[in-house]
Every structure is written in structure tokens, then in C-alpha cells.
Amino acid sequence: MRKFVFSLVLLTGLALSLTATSAPSAPVKNLRDCDGTYSGTYRNVTVQAGGTCILTSGATVIGGVHAKSGAANLIVHSAVARNIQAMGVTGTVLIGPAGCKFDPLVGNNVHVNASHNFLICSVTTNNILVTDNDGRVTVRDSVAGNNIHVDRNRRWVKDGGAGHSRAGAIRLLRNTADNHIHVFHNDASRVLILRNNSPEPVVK
């Protein structure tokens, strides 16, 4: 009987010990007002008007990223499981790694619309859609499982210093799409610099 009680005490203590060390982790939360520099894991990330959101390579987004109209800047160096949508960003949109040295994965689509300067670099995703922007436009070293569309971008609006003489050009460099690369109906003033893309871009 003593042996049984002693064994029960030992087992109970072991169970309590296991319970104490295997507490569930905190639930993943939405980042509803991304304004600053962030790492860690988030469900969905939203950038409000006026916000500057920087997601470092140490961040993981298991849902999507949405920069709302009037957001100041969106910098994404991290993997995103679903979509990245930048709609009406007034400053810079940069989607890709710092220095473009590794490939962040965007599970669904990257869509930059009605924004200002942006760079999409070394991204692997489903579709890349770039429409109605008025600043610097560059898509480089990226892979789309379906299509890349760079369409209806407006006349270049200059701001600050430019690194080279054709800062207002639309640049597509060393990209690959499984289906099509379209460069349609961009403002006639825009110079197109299209190099080493596969397939060859269709221009209208």
C-alpha cells in the first residue's frame, strides 16, 4: 500500500511538472496599426494613414499585409503567407529583402496600386500587379507563378534627389513568370527598361 501511494505521489508530481512546462503559447495577434519596426509573428498586418511600417526579416505574417490609402511607407523584408496590398501609399513601398540577398515568399499576390515610389525585389509569389503609380517603378529578380502586370502607371512625379538620369523609367529586370509579363498602357512619357525577363514582356 505504501508503495502504491508513493508511486501515485511521484506520478502526480510528474504530471504537475509536465503541465507547468507545457503551457500553451500566446495566440498570434493582428497588428492593426503598424507604425515602426517589427519582428515576431502576426496574423494580419495593417498600416493606417500616416504610418510607416517596417517588417524585418525576423517577422512572419501568417495572413496578409494591407497598407491603406495615405500610409507613409511600407517596407517588407519578411515572408507573408497570403497577399501584400499597398493602396495609395504616399512615400515608398519596398517589398523584398534588405540588399536583395534572399527570397521572401509571398503566398498569394503582391499588388501595388495608386502609390508613389516602390521596389519589388527578389520576391517569389503567385502574381505581381503594379498599377496606377506615379513614382519610381522597379520590379527585379522576382518570380511569379502566374503573371506579372505593370499597367496604367501614371506620369512620373519627381521627389528629392535621383540616383541616375532616368529615375522615372519603368524597370523590369531579370524577372520570370510562368505565364505572361504584360506592360500595358503606361503613360507615354515613361521610358521602359526591360532586360533579361522570361518570357519576353508584351508591351502595349
N, C-alpha and C positions, 0 to 999 in steps of 0.2 A: 504494500500500500504506500509506504514511504517513497519507494522508487517511482511509483506511478505519479504521485503528487509532485515529486521533484522534477520528473520528466515534463509534466504539464506546465510547471513554472518555467522551465527552460524554454519550452516551445512557445509559451505565451510571451516571454521576454523577447524571443527571436521575432515573433510576429509583430510586436510593437516596434522593435528596432527596424524591421523591414518597412513597416508603414511610415515611420518617421523619415526614412531616407528616400522613399519613392513617392513623395508628394507630387501632384500634377503640376506641370509648368503653367505659367500665366498664359491666358488666351492671347492670341495675336490680335492687335487692335488696328483700327483705321487711323491713319494720320490725316486729320481733316483740315489742318491749316499748316502745311509745310512751309516754314519760313526760317531757314537756317540750314545747317549742315547735319545730316542724319546718317547713322548706321543702324544695324539691327533689322528685325523682321517686321513687316507691316502687311496688313491685308490689302487695303487700298490707300493711295496717297492722293490728296487734293491740294492744289496750290490756288489760293484765293487771290483776288485782285490786289496788286501791290506786293505780293510775296516773292521772295527769291528762295527757291528750293534746290538744295544740292543733296543728291543721294550718292553716297560714296560707294566704292567697290565693296565695302563691308556691309552694305544694305541688301536686303532681299525683299521683293514685293511679290506676294503670292496672288495678288489680284492685278489691278491696273493703276496707272498714273494719269491724272487728269489735271492739266493746268487751265484754269478758267480765264475768260477774257479779262484783260487788264493785269494778269500776273506779270511780274517784272522779269524774272529769269527762271529757266528750268534747266538744270544740269543733272543728267542721269548717267552715272558710271556703273550702275548695278544691273543685275538680272531682274526682269519683270515678266511675270508668268502670263499676263494677258495683253492688254493694249496700253500704248502710250498715246495720249491725245493732248496736243498743245494747240489751243484755240484762242487766238488773239493775244499772244504773249508780246509785250511791248519791247523787251530787251533781247536777250539771247536764249536760244534753245540749243543745247548741246546734248546729243544722245550718243553715247559711246564711252570708251574707257579714256581715262586721263593718259594722254600720249598715244592713244590708239594702239596699244600693245597686246590687247587680248580681246576676245569676242564676247560681249554681253549678249545674253539670249533674251529676246522679246517674244513671248509665246504666240501672240496673235498678230497685231499690226502696229505700225508706227504711223501716226497721222499728224502732220504739222500744217495748220490751216490759219490763214489771216494773221500771221505773226511777223516778226521782224527778222533779225539775223538768226541763222541756225546752221548747225553742222551735225550730220548723221554720219558716224564713222565706225567702221568695224562692227556692225550690228548684224546679227542673224535673226531673221523674223519671217513672217508669212507674206505680208505686203508692206511696202513703203509708199505712202501717199503724201505728196508735198504740193499744196495748192494755195493760191491767193496770198502769197507772202511778198513783202516789199523790201526786204533787206538782203544780206548775203545768203546765198543758197548753195550748199555743198552737200552732196551725198557721195561718200567714198568708201572703198574697200568693204562693202557690205554685201550680204547675201539674202535674197528674198525667195522663199519657196514658191511664190506665185508671181507677183508683178511689182514693178517699180513705176509709179506715175509721178511725173514732175510737170504739173499742168496749171495753166492760167495764173502764173505768178506775175505780179504787177511790176511796174517800173521801179528801178532801184531807188531807195531813199537813203542817201548818204548820211552817216553819223560818225563823227570822230575821225581819227586817222585810219588810213587803209594800208595794209601790208604790201600791196602791189598795185600796179596801174589799172588792172581790170577787176577791181573788187566787186563790181556789180554784175559780174558774169555768173551764169548758172553753170556749176561744175558737177559733172558726174564722172567719177574716176574709179576704174577697176572694180566695178560692181558686177554681180551675177544675179540673174533672175531665171527661174525655171521656165517661165512663160514669156512675158514681154517686158520691155523697158520703153515707156512712152514719154515723150517730151512734147506736150501738145499745148498750143495756143497761149504761150507765154508772151509777155509784152515784147513788141518788135525791137525795142531798144536794148533788150538783154542779149549780150554775147553768150553763145553756147560753147562750153569747153567740155567735149565728150571724148574720153580717152579710155581705151582698153576695157570696155564694157562687153559683157556677153549675156544675151545676144546684143547685136548692134542696136542702139536706140532708134525707134521710129520717131521722126520729127515732123510735126505739122504746125 
